Amino acid sequence: MKAPKVINTYCPKCNAKTPHTVSIYRKGKESSLRRGARHHEWELHGYGGQKFPEQKRKAKTTTKQLLKLKCRQCGYTLDRLGVRLRKLELA
Ligand SMILES: [Zn+2]
C-alpha cells in the first residue's frame, strides 16, 4: 500500500486539524547491555539450553506497520497503527 507523504489530521497539542509529515516507523537497534538482554543471556548460559520455545512456524505472513505523523506546526509526533500489510511505502 502507498501512504501519502502529508496527511491532514487532528493534532492534540494544537487542538486543530493540521498538516502532518508522514514517515514509516522502524525498530531501532537493541542494546545488548540492557537489563532484559543481560538477564536473557544469563538464562541461556551454562547447561540447560533454551528457556522458552522458539517460534518456528508463524501463522501470519504480514505485519502491522506504524505510520509516524509529525505535526508541521508544533512538531508533536503521533503514531498511527496501520492494517496488516505486506509492504508499506510512501507515495
Ligand atoms: Zn500540532
PDB file of the backbone (N, CA, C, O) and the ligand in Angstrom, with CONECT records:
HET     ZN  A 101       1
ATOM      1  N   MET A   1       0.844  -1.185   0.000  1.00  0.00           N
ATOM      2  CA  MET A   1       0.000   0.000   0.000  1.00  0.00           C
ATOM      3  C   MET A   1       0.884   1.241   0.000  1.00  0.00           C
ATOM      4  O   MET A   1       1.974   1.249   0.572  1.00  0.00           O
ATOM      5  N   LYS A   2       0.391   2.280  -0.650  1.00  0.00           N
ATOM      6  CA  LYS A   2       1.133   3.533  -0.653  1.00  0.00           C
ATOM      7  C   LYS A   2       0.449   4.530   0.282  1.00  0.00           C
ATOM      8  O   LYS A   2      -0.765   4.723   0.232  1.00  0.00           O
ATOM      9  N   ALA A   3       1.252   5.151   1.125  1.00  0.00           N
ATOM     10  CA  ALA A   3       0.718   6.161   2.044  1.00  0.00           C
ATOM     11  C   ALA A   3       1.155   7.530   1.548  1.00  0.00           C
ATOM     12  O   ALA A   3       2.262   7.669   1.029  1.00  0.00           O
ATOM     13  N   PRO A   4       0.310   8.540   1.696  1.00  0.00           N
ATOM     14  CA  PRO A   4       0.699   9.884   1.262  1.00  0.00           C
ATOM     15  C   PRO A   4       1.787  10.461   2.165  1.00  0.00           C
ATOM     16  O   PRO A   4       1.918  10.074   3.327  1.00  0.00           O
ATOM     17  N   LYS A   5       2.565  11.392   1.611  1.00  0.00           N
ATOM     18  CA  LYS A   5       3.660  11.977   2.398  1.00  0.00           C
ATOM     19  C   LYS A   5       3.153  12.999   3.402  1.00  0.00           C
ATOM     20  O   LYS A   5       3.796  13.254   4.421  1.00  0.00           O
ATOM     21  N   VAL A   6       1.998  13.579   3.110  1.00  0.00           N
ATOM     22  CA  VAL A   6       1.407  14.563   4.021  1.00  0.00           C
ATOM     23  C   VAL A   6      -0.045  14.190   4.277  1.00  0.00           C
ATOM     24  O   VAL A   6      -0.806  13.942   3.342  1.00  0.00           O
ATOM     25  N   ILE A   7      -0.428  14.153   5.564  1.00  0.00           N
ATOM     26  CA  ILE A   7      -1.813  13.846   5.927  1.00  0.00           C
ATOM     27  C   ILE A   7      -2.350  15.008   6.753  1.00  0.00           C
ATOM     28  O   ILE A   7      -1.679  15.503   7.658  1.00  0.00           O
ATOM     29  N   ASN A   8      -3.559  15.434   6.433  1.00  0.00           N
ATOM     30  CA  ASN A   8      -4.224  16.464   7.214  1.00  0.00           C
ATOM     31  C   ASN A   8      -5.016  15.769   8.304  1.00  0.00           C
ATOM     32  O   ASN A   8      -6.014  15.109   8.014  1.00  0.00           O
ATOM     33  N   THR A   9      -4.585  15.905   9.571  1.00  0.00           N
ATOM     34  CA  THR A   9      -5.298  15.214  10.640  1.00  0.00           C
ATOM     35  C   THR A   9      -5.224  16.011  11.936  1.00  0.00           C
ATOM     36  O   THR A   9      -4.541  17.031  12.034  1.00  0.00           O
ATOM     37  N   TYR A  10      -5.963  15.499  12.939  1.00  0.00           N
ATOM     38  CA  TYR A  10      -6.083  16.200  14.219  1.00  0.00           C
ATOM     39  C   TYR A  10      -4.787  16.136  15.018  1.00  0.00           C
ATOM     40  O   TYR A  10      -4.203  15.065  15.181  1.00  0.00           O
ATOM     41  N   CYS A  11      -4.338  17.289  15.515  1.00  0.00           N
ATOM     42  CA  CYS A  11      -3.172  17.337  16.403  1.00  0.00           C
ATOM     43  C   CYS A  11      -3.663  17.694  17.805  1.00  0.00           C
ATOM     44  O   CYS A  11      -4.241  18.766  17.989  1.00  0.00           O
ATOM     45  N   PRO A  12      -3.447  16.811  18.816  1.00  0.00           N
ATOM     46  CA  PRO A  12      -3.950  17.085  20.159  1.00  0.00           C
ATOM     47  C   PRO A  12      -3.280  18.288  20.832  1.00  0.00           C
ATOM     48  O   PRO A  12      -3.854  18.895  21.735  1.00  0.00           O
ATOM     49  N   LYS A  13      -2.080  18.625  20.395  1.00  0.00           N
ATOM     50  CA  LYS A  13      -1.376  19.756  21.016  1.00  0.00           C
ATOM     51  C   LYS A  13      -1.892  21.086  20.450  1.00  0.00           C
ATOM     52  O   LYS A  13      -2.109  22.041  21.195  1.00  0.00           O
ATOM     53  N   CYS A  14      -2.087  21.136  19.132  1.00  0.00           N
ATOM     54  CA  CYS A  14      -2.639  22.349  18.506  1.00  0.00           C
ATOM     55  C   CYS A  14      -4.160  22.413  18.694  1.00  0.00           C
ATOM     56  O   CYS A  14      -4.765  23.473  18.531  1.00  0.00           O
ATOM     57  N   ASN A  15      -4.782  21.254  19.042  1.00  0.00           N
ATOM     58  CA  ASN A  15      -6.240  21.128  19.174  1.00  0.00           C
ATOM     59  C   ASN A  15      -6.932  21.566  17.887  1.00  0.00           C
ATOM     60  O   ASN A  15      -7.963  22.238  17.924  1.00  0.00           O
ATOM     61  N   ALA A  16      -6.355  21.178  16.748  1.00  0.00           N
ATOM     62  CA  ALA A  16      -6.930  21.540  15.453  1.00  0.00           C
ATOM     63  C   ALA A  16      -6.435  20.561  14.409  1.00  0.00           C
ATOM     64  O   ALA A  16      -5.512  19.785  14.660  1.00  0.00           O
ATOM     65  N   LYS A  17      -7.050  20.599  13.235  1.00  0.00           N
ATOM     66  CA  LYS A  17      -6.583  19.784  12.117  1.00  0.00           C
ATOM     67  C   LYS A  17      -5.432  20.501  11.436  1.00  0.00           C
ATOM     68  O   LYS A  17      -5.585  21.637  10.986  1.00  0.00           O
ATOM     69  N   THR A  18      -4.292  19.852  11.356  1.00  0.00           N
ATOM     70  CA  THR A  18      -3.106  20.472  10.755  1.00  0.00           C
ATOM     71  C   THR A  18      -2.445  19.475   9.813  1.00  0.00           C
ATOM     72  O   THR A  18      -2.683  18.273   9.931  1.00  0.00           O
ATOM     73  N   PRO A  19      -1.617  19.947   8.878  1.00  0.00           N
ATOM     74  CA  PRO A  19      -0.869  19.004   8.023  1.00  0.00           C
ATOM     75  C   PRO A  19       0.231  18.299   8.824  1.00  0.00           C
ATOM     76  O   PRO A  19       0.934  18.928   9.614  1.00  0.00           O
ATOM     77  N   HIS A  20       0.367  16.990   8.612  1.00  0.00           N
ATOM     78  CA  HIS A  20       1.372  16.177   9.299  1.00  0.00           C
ATOM     79  C   HIS A  20       2.287  15.518   8.269  1.00  0.00           C
ATOM     80  O   HIS A  20       1.816  15.008   7.252  1.00  0.00           O
ATOM     81  N   THR A  21       3.581  15.526   8.528  1.00  0.00           N
ATOM     82  CA  THR A  21       4.543  14.814   7.692  1.00  0.00           C
ATOM     83  C   THR A  21       4.531  13.340   8.078  1.00  0.00           C
ATOM     84  O   THR A  21       4.565  13.011   9.264  1.00  0.00           O
ATOM     85  N   VAL A  22       4.484  12.452   7.091  1.00  0.00           N
ATOM     86  CA  VAL A  22       4.365  11.018   7.350  1.00  0.00           C
ATOM     87  C   VAL A  22       5.714  10.327   7.171  1.00  0.00           C
ATOM     88  O   VAL A  22       6.423  10.581   6.197  1.00  0.00           O
ATOM     89  N   SER A  23       6.067   9.450   8.115  1.00  0.00           N
ATOM     90  CA  SER A  23       7.226   8.581   7.918  1.00  0.00           C
ATOM     91  C   SER A  23       6.869   7.201   8.465  1.00  0.00           C
ATOM     92  O   SER A  23       5.932   7.069   9.253  1.00  0.00           O
ATOM     93  N   ILE A  24       7.605   6.185   8.054  1.00  0.00           N
ATOM     94  CA  ILE A  24       7.325   4.812   8.482  1.00  0.00           C
ATOM     95  C   ILE A  24       8.192   4.489   9.685  1.00  0.00           C
ATOM     96  O   ILE A  24       9.397   4.738   9.675  1.00  0.00           O
ATOM     97  N   TYR A  25       7.568   3.927  10.735  1.00  0.00           N
ATOM     98  CA  TYR A  25       8.301   3.553  11.935  1.00  0.00           C
ATOM     99  C   TYR A  25       9.181   2.347  11.666  1.00  0.00           C
ATOM    100  O   TYR A  25       8.731   1.356  11.092  1.00  0.00           O
ATOM    101  N   ARG A  26      10.439   2.434  12.082  1.00  0.00           N
ATOM    102  CA  ARG A  26      11.336   1.276  12.003  1.00  0.00           C
ATOM    103  C   ARG A  26      11.964   1.066  13.369  1.00  0.00           C
ATOM    104  O   ARG A  26      12.372   2.013  14.041  1.00  0.00           O
ATOM    105  N   LYS A  27      12.031  -0.196  13.763  1.00  0.00           N
ATOM    106  CA  LYS A  27      12.558  -0.528  15.074  1.00  0.00           C
ATOM    107  C   LYS A  27      14.055  -0.230  15.135  1.00  0.00           C
ATOM    108  O   LYS A  27      14.798  -0.555  14.209  1.00  0.00           O
ATOM    109  N   GLY A  28      14.486   0.384  16.219  1.00  0.00           N
ATOM    110  CA  GLY A  28      15.896   0.706  16.390  1.00  0.00           C
ATOM    111  C   GLY A  28      16.694  -0.509  16.822  1.00  0.00           C
ATOM    112  O   GLY A  28      16.124  -1.561  17.111  1.00  0.00           O
ATOM    113  N   LYS A  29      18.016  -0.367  16.867  1.00  0.00           N
ATOM    114  CA  LYS A  29      18.871  -1.477  17.246  1.00  0.00           C
ATOM    115  C   LYS A  29      18.757  -1.724  18.745  1.00  0.00           C
ATOM    116  O   LYS A  29      18.765  -0.779  19.534  1.00  0.00           O
ATOM    117  N   GLU A  30      18.649  -3.009  19.147  1.00  0.00           N
ATOM    118  CA  GLU A  30      18.527  -3.322  20.560  1.00  0.00           C
ATOM    119  C   GLU A  30      19.889  -3.304  21.216  1.00  0.00           C
ATOM    120  O   GLU A  30      20.867  -3.815  20.672  1.00  0.00           O
ATOM    121  N   SER A  31      19.939  -2.699  22.410  1.00  0.00           N
ATOM    122  CA  SER A  31      21.196  -2.622  23.145  1.00  0.00           C
ATOM    123  C   SER A  31      21.437  -3.935  23.868  1.00  0.00           C
ATOM    124  O   SER A  31      20.533  -4.467  24.513  1.00  0.00           O
ATOM    125  N   SER A  32      22.661  -4.466  23.765  1.00  0.00           N
ATOM    126  CA  SER A  32      22.976  -5.748  24.390  1.00  0.00           C
ATOM    127  C   SER A  32      23.271  -5.594  25.881  1.00  0.00           C
ATOM    128  O   SER A  32      23.427  -6.592  26.584  1.00  0.00           O
ATOM    129  N   LEU A  33      23.350  -4.354  26.371  1.00  0.00           N
ATOM    130  CA  LEU A  33      23.674  -4.143  27.788  1.00  0.00           C
ATOM    131  C   LEU A  33      22.442  -3.804  28.608  1.00  0.00           C
ATOM    132  O   LEU A  33      22.557  -3.526  29.802  1.00  0.00           O
ATOM    133  N   ARG A  34      21.255  -3.820  27.989  1.00  0.00           N
ATOM    134  CA  ARG A  34      20.027  -3.529  28.733  1.00  0.00           C
ATOM    135  C   ARG A  34      19.760  -4.661  29.724  1.00  0.00           C
ATOM    136  O   ARG A  34      20.245  -5.779  29.549  1.00  0.00           O
ATOM    137  N   ARG A  35      18.973  -4.351  30.780  1.00  0.00           N
ATOM    138  CA  ARG A  35      18.688  -5.289  31.870  1.00  0.00           C
ATOM    139  C   ARG A  35      18.139  -6.623  31.344  1.00  0.00           C
ATOM    140  O   ARG A  35      18.632  -7.687  31.717  1.00  0.00           O
ATOM    141  N   GLY A  36      17.127  -6.563  30.486  1.00  0.00           N
ATOM    142  CA  GLY A  36      16.487  -7.769  29.977  1.00  0.00           C
ATOM    143  C   GLY A  36      17.407  -8.585  29.105  1.00  0.00           C
ATOM    144  O   GLY A  36      17.367  -9.815  29.132  1.00  0.00           O
ATOM    145  N   ALA A  37      18.245  -7.902  28.323  1.00  0.00           N
ATOM    146  CA  ALA A  37      19.178  -8.597  27.436  1.00  0.00           C
ATOM    147  C   ALA A  37      20.239  -9.321  28.243  1.00  0.00           C
ATOM    148  O   ALA A  37      20.643 -10.431  27.897  1.00  0.00           O
ATOM    149  N   ARG A  38      20.695  -8.685  29.331  1.00  0.00           N
ATOM    150  CA  ARG A  38      21.701  -9.330  30.191  1.00  0.00           C
ATOM    151  C   ARG A  38      21.098 -10.539  30.889  1.00  0.00           C
ATOM    152  O   ARG A  38      21.742 -11.581  31.003  1.00  0.00           O
ATOM    153  N   HIS A  39      19.855 -10.398  31.358  1.00  0.00           N
ATOM    154  CA  HIS A  39      19.173 -11.492  32.045  1.00  0.00           C
ATOM    155  C   HIS A  39      18.969 -12.676  31.088  1.00  0.00           C
ATOM    156  O   HIS A  39      19.200 -13.827  31.458  1.00  0.00           O
ATOM    157  N   HIS A  40      18.535 -12.381  29.863  1.00  0.00           N
ATOM    158  CA  HIS A  40      18.296 -13.422  28.870  1.00  0.00           C
ATOM    159  C   HIS A  40      19.591 -14.163  28.546  1.00  0.00           C
ATOM    160  O   HIS A  40      19.611 -15.389  28.441  1.00  0.00           O
ATOM    161  N   GLU A  41      20.667 -13.400  28.392  1.00  0.00           N
ATOM    162  CA  GLU A  41      21.956 -14.009  28.096  1.00  0.00           C
ATOM    163  C   GLU A  41      22.378 -14.940  29.237  1.00  0.00           C
ATOM    164  O   GLU A  41      22.921 -16.021  29.008  1.00  0.00           O
ATOM    165  N   TRP A  42      22.112 -14.493  30.482  1.00  0.00           N
ATOM    166  CA  TRP A  42      22.491 -15.295  31.638  1.00  0.00           C
ATOM    167  C   TRP A  42      21.641 -16.565  31.718  1.00  0.00           C
ATOM    168  O   TRP A  42      22.144 -17.615  32.117  1.00  0.00           O
ATOM    169  N   GLU A  43      20.371 -16.484  31.347  1.00  0.00           N
ATOM    170  CA  GLU A  43      19.493 -17.652  31.372  1.00  0.00           C
ATOM    171  C   GLU A  43      19.947 -18.717  30.371  1.00  0.00           C
ATOM    172  O   GLU A  43      19.802 -19.912  30.631  1.00  0.00           O
ATOM    173  N   LEU A  44      20.486 -18.299  29.248  1.00  0.00           N
ATOM    174  CA  LEU A  44      20.943 -19.248  28.235  1.00  0.00           C
ATOM    175  C   LEU A  44      22.320 -19.827  28.569  1.00  0.00           C
ATOM    176  O   LEU A  44      22.755 -20.812  27.973  1.00  0.00           O
ATOM    177  N   HIS A  45      22.984 -19.205  29.519  1.00  0.00           N
ATOM    178  CA  HIS A  45      24.347 -19.566  29.884  1.00  0.00           C
ATOM    179  C   HIS A  45      24.381 -20.924  30.593  1.00  0.00           C
ATOM    180  O   HIS A  45      23.499 -21.219  31.400  1.00  0.00           O
ATOM    181  N   GLY A  46      25.368 -21.735  30.306  1.00  0.00           N
ATOM    182  CA  GLY A  46      25.571 -22.995  31.009  1.00  0.00           C
ATOM    183  C   GLY A  46      24.720 -24.147  30.501  1.00  0.00           C
ATOM    184  O   GLY A  46      24.246 -24.119  29.365  1.00  0.00           O
ATOM    185  N   TYR A  47      24.522 -25.171  31.346  1.00  0.00           N
ATOM    186  CA  TYR A  47      23.787 -26.372  30.976  1.00  0.00           C
ATOM    187  C   TYR A  47      22.289 -26.073  30.989  1.00  0.00           C
ATOM    188  O   TYR A  47      21.820 -25.349  31.867  1.00  0.00           O
ATOM    189  N   GLY A  48      21.520 -26.620  30.022  1.00  0.00           N
ATOM    190  CA  GLY A  48      20.065 -26.458  30.092  1.00  0.00           C
ATOM    191  C   GLY A  48      19.421 -25.924  28.845  1.00  0.00           C
ATOM    192  O   GLY A  48      18.224 -26.125  28.641  1.00  0.00           O
ATOM    193  N   GLY A  49      20.171 -25.250  28.006  1.00  0.00           N
ATOM    194  CA  GLY A  49      19.646 -24.838  26.710  1.00  0.00           C
ATOM    195  C   GLY A  49      18.612 -23.736  26.748  1.00  0.00           C
ATOM    196  O   GLY A  49      18.579 -22.922  27.671  1.00  0.00           O
ATOM    197  N   GLN A  50      17.761 -23.720  25.723  1.00  0.00           N
ATOM    198  CA  GLN A  50      16.747 -22.666  25.518  1.00  0.00           C
ATOM    199  C   GLN A  50      15.719 -22.664  26.648  1.00  0.00           C
ATOM    200  O   GLN A  50      15.280 -23.727  27.087  1.00  0.00           O
ATOM    201  N   LYS A  51      15.335 -21.486  27.119  1.00  0.00           N
ATOM    202  CA  LYS A  51      14.436 -21.382  28.270  1.00  0.00           C
ATOM    203  C   LYS A  51      12.969 -21.278  27.897  1.00  0.00           C
ATOM    204  O   LYS A  51      12.095 -21.472  28.742  1.00  0.00           O
ATOM    205  N   PHE A  52      12.696 -20.977  26.648  1.00  0.00           N
ATOM    206  CA  PHE A  52      11.292 -20.915  26.218  1.00  0.00           C
ATOM    207  C   PHE A  52      11.239 -21.405  24.774  1.00  0.00           C
ATOM    208  O   PHE A  52      12.242 -21.315  24.067  1.00  0.00           O
ATOM    209  N   PRO A  53      10.096 -21.923  24.316  1.00  0.00           N
ATOM    210  CA  PRO A  53      10.052 -22.469  22.963  1.00  0.00           C
ATOM    211  C   PRO A  53      10.283 -21.409  21.896  1.00  0.00           C
ATOM    212  O   PRO A  53       9.733 -20.311  21.973  1.00  0.00           O
ATOM    213  N   GLU A  54      11.084 -21.735  20.921  1.00  0.00           N
ATOM    214  CA  GLU A  54      11.321 -20.823  19.806  1.00  0.00           C
ATOM    215  C   GLU A  54      10.185 -20.976  18.815  1.00  0.00           C
ATOM    216  O   GLU A  54       9.784 -22.094  18.494  1.00  0.00           O
ATOM    217  N   GLN A  55       9.668 -19.867  18.332  1.00  0.00           N
ATOM    218  CA  GLN A  55       8.581 -19.929  17.356  1.00  0.00           C
ATOM    219  C   GLN A  55       9.170 -20.203  15.979  1.00  0.00           C
ATOM    220  O   GLN A  55       9.943 -19.403  15.453  1.00  0.00           O
ATOM    221  N   LYS A  56       8.793 -21.354  15.397  1.00  0.00           N
ATOM    222  CA  LYS A  56       9.393 -21.740  14.121  1.00  0.00           C
ATOM    223  C   LYS A  56       8.440 -21.526  12.956  1.00  0.00           C
ATOM    224  O   LYS A  56       8.843 -21.065  11.888  1.00  0.00           O
ATOM    225  N   ARG A  57       7.130 -21.873  13.177  1.00  0.00           N
ATOM    226  CA  ARG A  57       6.154 -21.698  12.099  1.00  0.00           C
ATOM    227  C   ARG A  57       5.215 -20.561  12.460  1.00  0.00           C
ATOM    228  O   ARG A  57       4.407 -20.688  13.380  1.00  0.00           O
ATOM    229  N   LYS A  58       5.316 -19.467  11.754  1.00  0.00           N
ATOM    230  CA  LYS A  58       4.453 -18.330  12.032  1.00  0.00           C
ATOM    231  C   LYS A  58       3.200 -18.406  11.168  1.00  0.00           C
ATOM    232  O   LYS A  58       3.258 -18.752   9.988  1.00  0.00           O
ATOM    233  N   ALA A  59       2.061 -18.073  11.783  1.00  0.00           N
ATOM    234  CA  ALA A  59       0.796 -18.125  11.051  1.00  0.00           C
ATOM    235  C   ALA A  59       0.635 -16.910  10.152  1.00  0.00           C
ATOM    236  O   ALA A  59       0.093 -17.010   9.051  1.00  0.00           O
ATOM    237  N   LYS A  60       1.106 -15.763  10.624  1.00  0.00           N
ATOM    238  CA  LYS A  60       0.902 -14.515   9.883  1.00  0.00           C
ATOM    239  C   LYS A  60       2.004 -14.317   8.831  1.00  0.00           C
ATOM    240  O   LYS A  60       3.181 -14.578   9.078  1.00  0.00           O
ATOM    241  N   THR A  61       1.582 -13.851   7.660  1.00  0.00           N
ATOM    242  CA  THR A  61       2.564 -13.569   6.615  1.00  0.00           C
ATOM    243  C   THR A  61       2.728 -12.069   6.413  1.00  0.00           C
ATOM    244  O   THR A  61       3.552 -11.624   5.614  1.00  0.00           O
ATOM    245  N   THR A  62       1.937 -11.298   7.146  1.00  0.00           N
ATOM    246  CA  THR A  62       2.007  -9.844   7.007  1.00  0.00           C
ATOM    247  C   THR A  62       2.234  -9.222   8.375  1.00  0.00           C
ATOM    248  O   THR A  62       2.078  -9.891   9.397  1.00  0.00           O
ATOM    249  N   THR A  63       2.601  -7.946   8.400  1.00  0.00           N
ATOM    250  CA  THR A  63       2.814  -7.252   9.669  1.00  0.00           C
ATOM    251  C   THR A  63       1.992  -5.978   9.697  1.00  0.00           C
ATOM    252  O   THR A  63       1.647  -5.402   8.666  1.00  0.00           O
ATOM    253  N   LYS A  64       1.689  -5.560  10.928  1.00  0.00           N
ATOM    254  CA  LYS A  64       1.048  -4.265  11.087  1.00  0.00           C
ATOM    255  C   LYS A  64       2.148  -3.224  11.149  1.00  0.00           C
ATOM    256  O   LYS A  64       3.060  -3.324  11.969  1.00  0.00           O
ATOM    257  N   GLN A  65       2.063  -2.228  10.285  1.00  0.00           N
ATOM    258  CA  GLN A  65       3.124  -1.230  10.264  1.00  0.00           C
ATOM    259  C   GLN A  65       2.606   0.113  10.740  1.00  0.00           C
ATOM    260  O   GLN A  65       1.485   0.523  10.436  1.00  0.00           O
ATOM    261  N   LEU A  66       3.468   0.787  11.504  1.00  0.00           N
ATOM    262  CA  LEU A  66       3.096   2.076  12.092  1.00  0.00           C
ATOM    263  C   LEU A  66       3.465   3.213  11.159  1.00  0.00           C
ATOM    264  O   LEU A  66       4.500   3.189  10.494  1.00  0.00           O
ATOM    265  N   LEU A  67       2.594   4.208  11.125  1.00  0.00           N
ATOM    266  CA  LEU A  67       2.947   5.468  10.470  1.00  0.00           C
ATOM    267  C   LEU A  67       3.260   6.472  11.563  1.00  0.00           C
ATOM    268  O   LEU A  67       2.507   6.588  12.530  1.00  0.00           O
ATOM    269  N   LYS A  68       4.358   7.197  11.425  1.00  0.00           N
ATOM    270  CA  LYS A  68       4.668   8.260  12.375  1.00  0.00           C
ATOM    271  C   LYS A  68       4.247   9.578  11.746  1.00  0.00           C
ATOM    272  O   LYS A  68       4.719   9.955  10.674  1.00  0.00           O
ATOM    273  N   LEU A  69       3.356  10.262  12.431  1.00  0.00           N
ATOM    274  CA  LEU A  69       2.864  11.540  11.914  1.00  0.00           C
ATOM    275  C   LEU A  69       3.448  12.667  12.753  1.00  0.00           C
ATOM    276  O   LEU A  69       3.321  12.675  13.977  1.00  0.00           O
ATOM    277  N   LYS A  70       4.091  13.624  12.078  1.00  0.00           N
ATOM    278  CA  LYS A  70       4.680  14.758  12.792  1.00  0.00           C
ATOM    279  C   LYS A  70       3.970  16.033  12.366  1.00  0.00           C
ATOM    280  O   LYS A  70       3.891  16.360  11.182  1.00  0.00           O
ATOM    281  N   CYS A  71       3.455  16.743  13.363  1.00  0.00           N
ATOM    282  CA  CYS A  71       2.724  17.979  13.087  1.00  0.00           C
ATOM    283  C   CYS A  71       3.683  19.016  12.521  1.00  0.00           C
ATOM    284  O   CYS A  71       4.767  19.228  13.064  1.00  0.00           O
ATOM    285  N   ARG A  72       3.284  19.660  11.432  1.00  0.00           N
ATOM    286  CA  ARG A  72       4.173  20.627  10.802  1.00  0.00           C
ATOM    287  C   ARG A  72       4.182  21.959  11.539  1.00  0.00           C
ATOM    288  O   ARG A  72       5.070  22.785  11.329  1.00  0.00           O
ATOM    289  N   GLN A  73       3.187  22.167  12.407  1.00  0.00           N
ATOM    290  CA  GLN A  73       3.140  23.451  13.112  1.00  0.00           C
ATOM    291  C   GLN A  73       3.853  23.410  14.457  1.00  0.00           C
ATOM    292  O   GLN A  73       4.589  24.339  14.789  1.00  0.00           O
ATOM    293  N   CYS A  74       3.644  22.330  15.251  1.00  0.00           N
ATOM    294  CA  CYS A  74       4.242  22.306  16.590  1.00  0.00           C
ATOM    295  C   CYS A  74       5.297  21.217  16.734  1.00  0.00           C
ATOM    296  O   CYS A  74       6.045  21.228  17.712  1.00  0.00           O
ATOM    297  N   GLY A  75       5.384  20.272  15.791  1.00  0.00           N
ATOM    298  CA  GLY A  75       6.403  19.229  15.887  1.00  0.00           C
ATOM    299  C   GLY A  75       5.985  18.033  16.712  1.00  0.00           C
ATOM    300  O   GLY A  75       6.787  17.116  16.891  1.00  0.00           O
ATOM    301  N   TYR A  76       4.743  17.999  17.231  1.00  0.00           N
ATOM    302  CA  TYR A  76       4.248  16.876  18.019  1.00  0.00           C
ATOM    303  C   TYR A  76       4.160  15.632  17.131  1.00  0.00           C
ATOM    304  O   TYR A  76       3.654  15.696  16.011  1.00  0.00           O
ATOM    305  N   THR A  77       4.654  14.502  17.640  1.00  0.00           N
ATOM    306  CA  THR A  77       4.641  13.260  16.855  1.00  0.00           C
ATOM    307  C   THR A  77       3.615  12.297  17.423  1.00  0.00           C
ATOM    308  O   THR A  77       3.547  12.098  18.636  1.00  0.00           O
ATOM    309  N   LEU A  78       2.818  11.700  16.548  1.00  0.00           N
ATOM    310  CA  LEU A  78       1.896  10.668  16.999  1.00  0.00           C
ATOM    311  C   LEU A  78       2.016   9.464  16.080  1.00  0.00           C
ATOM    312  O   LEU A  78       2.377   9.584  14.910  1.00  0.00           O
ATOM    313  N   ASP A  79       1.700   8.288  16.646  1.00  0.00           N
ATOM    314  CA  ASP A  79       1.772   7.043  15.888  1.00  0.00           C
ATOM    315  C   ASP A  79       0.390   6.676  15.408  1.00  0.00           C
ATOM    316  O   ASP A  79      -0.593   6.861  16.125  1.00  0.00           O
ATOM    317  N   ARG A  80       0.310   6.166  14.219  1.00  0.00           N
ATOM    318  CA  ARG A  80      -0.971   5.660  13.723  1.00  0.00           C
ATOM    319  C   ARG A  80      -0.779   4.202  13.344  1.00  0.00           C
ATOM    320  O   ARG A  80       0.012   3.871  12.461  1.00  0.00           O
ATOM    321  N   LEU A  81      -1.526   3.327  14.037  1.00  0.00           N
ATOM    322  CA  LEU A  81      -1.411   1.893  13.779  1.00  0.00           C
ATOM    323  C   LEU A  81      -2.107   1.548  12.478  1.00  0.00           C
ATOM    324  O   LEU A  81      -3.270   1.896  12.271  1.00  0.00           O
ATOM    325  N   GLY A  82      -1.382   0.856  11.596  1.00  0.00           N
ATOM    326  CA  GLY A  82      -1.944   0.519  10.296  1.00  0.00           C
ATOM    327  C   GLY A  82      -2.643  -0.818  10.303  1.00  0.00           C
ATOM    328  O   GLY A  82      -2.676  -1.510  11.321  1.00  0.00           O
ATOM    329  N   VAL A  83      -3.206  -1.181   9.158  1.00  0.00           N
ATOM    330  CA  VAL A  83      -3.795  -2.504   8.983  1.00  0.00           C
ATOM    331  C   VAL A  83      -2.672  -3.446   8.543  1.00  0.00           C
ATOM    332  O   VAL A  83      -1.565  -2.998   8.243  1.00  0.00           O
ATOM    333  N   ARG A  84      -2.958  -4.746   8.507  1.00  0.00           N
ATOM    334  CA  ARG A  84      -1.926  -5.712   8.117  1.00  0.00           C
ATOM    335  C   ARG A  84      -1.557  -5.542   6.639  1.00  0.00           C
ATOM    336  O   ARG A  84      -2.425  -5.489   5.768  1.00  0.00           O
ATOM    337  N   LEU A  85      -0.258  -5.458   6.385  1.00  0.00           N
ATOM    338  CA  LEU A  85       0.222  -5.218   5.038  1.00  0.00           C
ATOM    339  C   LEU A  85       1.469  -6.023   4.766  1.00  0.00           C
ATOM    340  O   LEU A  85       2.235  -6.328   5.680  1.00  0.00           O
ATOM    341  N   ARG A  86       1.675  -6.370   3.501  1.00  0.00           N
ATOM    342  CA  ARG A  86       2.945  -6.959   3.106  1.00  0.00           C
ATOM    343  C   ARG A  86       3.994  -5.869   2.965  1.00  0.00           C
ATOM    344  O   ARG A  86       5.135  -6.021   3.401  1.00  0.00           O
ATOM    345  N   LYS A  87       3.584  -4.768   2.348  1.00  0.00           N
ATOM    346  CA  LYS A  87       4.568  -3.724   2.059  1.00  0.00           C
ATOM    347  C   LYS A  87       3.909  -2.362   2.179  1.00  0.00           C
ATOM    348  O   LYS A  87       2.812  -2.140   1.668  1.00  0.00           O
ATOM    349  N   LEU A  88       4.591  -1.458   2.859  1.00  0.00           N
ATOM    350  CA  LEU A  88       4.080  -0.103   3.011  1.00  0.00           C
ATOM    351  C   LEU A  88       5.133   0.855   2.491  1.00  0.00           C
ATOM    352  O   LEU A  88       6.292   0.800   2.901  1.00  0.00           O
ATOM    353  N   GLU A  89       4.726   1.734   1.587  1.00  0.00           N
ATOM    354  CA  GLU A  89       5.687   2.721   1.104  1.00  0.00           C
ATOM    355  C   GLU A  89       5.021   4.087   0.993  1.00  0.00           C
ATOM    356  O   GLU A  89       3.798   4.191   0.910  1.00  0.00           O
ATOM    357  N   LEU A  90       5.832   5.118   0.994  1.00  0.00           N
ATOM    358  CA  LEU A  90       5.314   6.478   0.905  1.00  0.00           C
ATOM    359  C   LEU A  90       5.201   6.875  -0.552  1.00  0.00           C
ATOM    360  O   LEU A  90       6.135   6.687  -1.330  1.00  0.00           O
ATOM    361  N   ALA A  91       4.063   7.419  -0.915  1.00  0.00           N
ATOM    362  CA  ALA A  91       3.829   7.829  -2.305  1.00  0.00           C
ATOM    363  C   ALA A  91       4.441   9.203  -2.559  1.00  0.00           C
ATOM    364  O   ALA A  91       4.351   9.723  -3.671  1.00  0.00           O
TER     365      ALA A  91
HETATM  366 ZN    ZN A 101       0.428  20.450  16.302  1.00  0.00          ZN2+
END
